[in-house]
Amino acid sequence: MNTTSLHADLTKLINKDHVHVNLPISSLIEQSLKRGEGRLSSTGALAVETGAYTGRSPKDKFIVNESSITDKIEWGSVNQSIGKDVFSSLYHKVIEHLGMQEELFVSDGFAGASEPYQIPLTIINEFAWHQVFARQLFIRPTNKTQQSKNEPFTIISAPTFKADPLVDGTNSEAFVILSFEERIILIGGTEYAGEMKKSIFSVMNFLLPEEDVLSMHCSANAGPEGDVALFFGLSGTGKTTLSADPRRSLIGDDEHGWSSHGVFNIEGGCYAKCVSLSEEKEPQIWNAIRFGAVLENVVINNETGEADYDDTCLTENTRAAYPIDAIPNALLPSVAGHPNTIIFLTADAFGVLPPISKLTKEQAMYHFLSGYTSKLAGTERGVTSPEATFSTCFGAPFLPLPAATYAEMLGAKIDQHDVDVYLVNTGWSGGEYGVGKRINLKYTRAMVQAALSGELRKIETNIDSIFGLHIPIHCAGVPDHVLQPRETWKDKEAYDKKAKELACNFKENFKKFENINERIKEAGPN
């Protein structure tokens, strides 16, 4: 693969007359409307539809197998290998395709709010609205002379270019290919803008640990005294809801790095799920959806222009993209000190995990590697009852390196900075899904507040006999019996049976971590 040739072709493409470079957001939106890519909602947000692909396409994601990285990547179903020659051939086809378009849109940006670890980005798009998305989600340059010591990455997105799997070596018409040596991300065949965001997150998950920085799929906020909290959790666990606290400053809602200096946001914006969004429950997100924001696959009333967040006929994965400064209490720049508290969120539909429990360092590493939550009946075809689901480090699809790399870094940082770690169950109590009830959000907020304030450090705990978790016997604002999950079940034998079932699921999932320290393995359920 000829590096000089690849980047020479790229330079020629960007310098063509039909290319718009660093247009302001207002001009990009104007271009998008003129081109028929979307429409404005009643609040001024740009509403678009992404066609057949309304979410990420993990089976179509590849990493180019290059000599400098081949021994570092955890190859498999998540990190699929693709050859240099396959990438090069497809790359030239995409460049030729883009060269024939009437217009292209290019902008500059950054990933990483902390300057020593900042990666410059060049984003090349076929659609104007993809440029709006990129400008809102990535960090925007503050001046024309902003420099970085790190080599840039280029994102090339050509949604109307469809690959031929038999000829191009892909799995379908869609493809997302990362080349670390060429520092190029090649995307085609899909209009879903989230592929750009998550591809850069995968890049940072590879690059940052080499700089002794832990990359994390979490939200983060800071208190008035500068104390920092991290919130890890899979979809539906309450990560966005609980980190959006008017009493605390939002550092970021999804992707962060933890360096020797502290925590920093990788992004410059937010990409919030907005299914069932309401002003009452999520006022910050609701008010951020205005001119400059992008609404993906949200149904818009043809007459009033109002968004119907309860209508999921296009997808359950409706999204809103907006800059972080659309949140009134956002911390800018998005850089803070070392975390004082880490919250692991799970929505346990079995109804057996405690609403809050304190973790030892080994338990923290165990639950970080497990990344547990539940799938509910009806959320996916074939799911008829609650199912345990696990996503390593709460972000398995985006981790190029072995999971132990991230877990060991987390354990070392917990030790170094004396961090309190809690497991918070935002799921069910008093019975499994369909029998019990979802834990009262008011109680969850009270428990999280007690954890962040340090109050729970002073409270005596009971050790759960099955999961080994340290459960506080009291928390202000929460009835004592609610804290002990077995006490909320009428049928205690049914609780024991369901708890053992979930414990077995944990054990079975953890078998894949064969080379993990025995102390971490022993920190799981009995």
C-alpha positions, 0 to 999 in steps of 0.5 A, a space after each residue: 500500500 503506497 502511503 504517499 499515493 493515498 494521501 496525494 489523492 486525498 489532497 487533490 480531492 480536498 482542493 477541488 472547486 466543488 469542496 466546501 471547507 469549514 462552512 459555518 453551521 448556519 451555511 451547512 444547514 442551509 446547504 442541507 435544506 437546499 439539497 433535500 437532506 432534511 427539514 427543520 423541526 419546530 425548535 429549529 433542529 435539523 431533522 434527518 432520516 438515515 434510511 436502512 441503517 439506523 444504528 451502528 453496523 458492527 458486522 461491517 467494521 474492520 481494522 486493516 491488519 498492518 505490521 505495526 499493530 497486528 500483535 496489539 489488536 484483540 482480533 475476533 468478531 469485534 475487531 475483524 481483520 481486513 487486508 491492506 490490498 482490500 483497503 487500498 482498492 476500496 479507498 481508491 474507489 471511494 475517492 473516485 466516487 467522491 470526486 464525481 459528486 457535485 459538492 463535498 463538505 470538509 471540516 477540521 476538528 479534534 478528539 480529546 479536550 486535553 491538549 497533550 492527547 488531542 488528535 487533529 481530525 479532517 472530516 470529509 463528507 458527501 452529505 451536508 448534514 453529516 458535516 453538521 453532526 461532525 462539527 457538533 460532536 467533535 471538538 471545534 478549533 478555537 482559532 486557525 493556528 491551533 496545533 497539535 503534536 499528534 498526527 491527524 486522522 482523516 474520516 472519509 464518509 461516502 454513504 451513497 457508495 455501495 460496496 460489492 462484497 464479492 468484489 470488494 471483500 466486505 460483508 455487505 454494501 456497508 463498511 467502516 474500515 480503520 487504518 492506523 498506519 494510514 490514519 484514515 477511517 473509510 466509511 461507506 454504504 451507511 448514512 448513520 452518522 454515529 459511525 463517525 463518532 464511534 470510529 474515532 472512539 475506537 481510535 482513541 481506545 487504541 492510542 490513549 492506553 499507549 500514552 498511559 491514559 485510560 480511555 472510558 465509555 462513561 459520562 462524567 460530572 464535577 461538583 462545586 468543590 471540584 470533586 469528579 464522578 464517573 458514570 459507566 453503564 450500558 443503554 437504558 441504565 440511566 447514565 445520561 439521566 443521573 449524570 445530568 445533575 443541575 447541582 454539578 457541571 457536566 464534563 461529558 456524556 459518553 467518552 472520556 480519558 483519564 490521564 496522570 492529570 485527571 479526566 478529560 472529554 474526548 468529544 465536543 458534543 452530546 449524542 443523546 437517545 431521545 426515545 420517550 424524551 420529555 421536558 419534565 424528565 430531561 429538561 437539559 436535553 429537551 432545551 438543547 434540541 434547537 437550531 444547530 442540533 441534529 435529530 436522527 430518525 425522529 418522526 416530525 409532524 408534517 403540519 406543526 414541525 413538532 417532534 414526536 419522541 414517542 413514535 419509534 416507527 423508524 427506529 428505537 434508536 432515535 438520537 439528538 446531536 448537539 454541542 456540549 455548550 448547549 447544556 447550561 452547566 457544561 464545564 468548558 474546557 471539558 477537563 477536570 481532576 481525578 475522580 473521587 467516585 465511580 458509579 457502575 450502573 446496571 438495570 437488573 431486570 432479575 430484581 436481585 442486585 441491591 440498589 447500591 453497593 460498595 465495591 472493593 478494587 477487585 470487585 470493581 475490576 470484576 464488574 468493569 470487565 463484566 459490564 452487566 445489564 438486562 435486555 427486556 422482553 420486546 426490545 429485540 426479536 426473540 427476547 420474550 423474558 429478561 435476559 442477562 447481557 454483558 459488554 466488556 468494560 461497558 463498551 466491548 464494540 469499541 475496544 481494539 486492545 485486550 480487555 485486561 489492558 483497560 481493567 488493569 489500568 482502572 485498578 491501578 488508578 483506583 488504588 493511586 487516587 483512593 477512588 470509591 466505587 459503587 454498583 448502582 442498580 436502576 432496575 427492578 426491586 421486589 421481584 423480577 420484571 413483570 412482578 416487581 417494580 422499577 426502583 424509584 428514581 427519587 431513591 436512586 438519586 438519593 443514593 447517588 448523592 450519598 455516594 458522591 458526598 462521601 456519606 456512604 463511607 460512614 455507613 455500616 454495610 452487610 455483605 450479600 451472601 451470593 454476590 459478595 457485595 457490601 450493602 449499606 444498611 442505611 441511606 438518607 431518603 431511602 427506606 432501609 428495607 429497599 436497600 436489601 433486595 431480598 427483603 423486598 421480595 414476598 417469596 424469599 425462595 423465589 429470590 434465592 433461586 433468581 439470584 443464583 440464576 444471575 450469579 451463574 450467568 456472571 460466572 459463565 460470562 467470566 469464563 472468557 477471561 482465562 488469564 485474569 488475576 485469580 483475586 479478580 475472578 474470586 471477587 465475583 458471585 459465590 
